[in-house]
Amino acid sequence: MKKWEYDITSHTVEQVHVVRDKLGLAAEEAGPVMFCNSDGVCFFDNMPNANTQAIVHILNSRGAQGWRLASVTFRTDAVICFWMRRVEEKA
């Protein structure tokens, strides 16, 4: 039987900016990290920019650890990620 473990991470706009700066991505090329309308619906900018590249780096770093992104929820100032990975059964 397959077994899974789960984790939840939160990544604020400020954390995205720190990653962007560590990667040496130009801040002047950075658009908004995400947009939220007056109804509270949030989404990524559809144009590639330094902030979205930083988010991709965050997601890929977690994926390299064996985690699979199961779901994502947007807040006005953060992205909440729900992760899952298979637990190896011990013999």
N, C-alpha and C positions, 0 to 999 in steps of 0.2 A: 504494500500500500504506500502511495506517495504521501510524504509529509512535507509541510511547508512552515516556514517561519516568516513573520511579517515585521516591518518597521515603518515608522513615519518620520519624515524629516521636514523641516520648515526652512525655507531660504528667503531671507528678507531682501529687499531692494539693496540695502547697504551691503549685505554679504555678496550679492552679485557684483556690485561695484568693486569690492575687495578682490574677488577672483579675476575680474576684468583687468584690474591694475596689475595683479601678479603675473598675468599672462602677457602683459605688455601691450594690450589692445588699446588703441587710441580712444580716449574719452570723447574727443571731439567728433568721432564717428559713431558715437553711441546715441541711439534714440531712446525713447522710454523703454523700460524693461517690460511693462505691460500696460494695457489700457483698461480702464473700468468706466462704464457708462453710468448714468444717473440711476439706472435700475439695479446696479450692483453686478452687472454682467462684465466679467473680465476676460481678456484675451491677449495673446502676444501680438506685437507689431508684426505685420506680414512682410516687412522688409528686413533682410539680414542686417545686423549691426553688432557692435562690440558687446552689448549687453546680452543679446541672444546667443552669441558665441560663448560667452561666459556661462550661461545656463546650460548649454550643450556640454561644456566641459564638466560642470557639476554632475549632470546626469550620467555622462560617460564614466566618470570616476567611480560612481556608485555601481554602475553596470560592470566595471572591471573587477569589482569585488564579488561578483556573482548575483547581484540583486537585479530583479526585473521590475521596471516601473509598472505598477498595477493600475494606478489612478493618479490624477493630479487635480488639485483644487486651487483656484486662484482667489487671493484676497487683494484688497487694494494696495497692500504694501508687502506681500509675500506670496510665495508659491508653496503649497503643502503637497508633498509627494508621499504616496503610499507604495511601499516596496514589498516584494515577496521573493523568496528563494527557496529552492528545494533543500530539505534537510537530508543529508546522507544517513541512511539507516546503518546502524552498527551491527556487525555480524555476530 
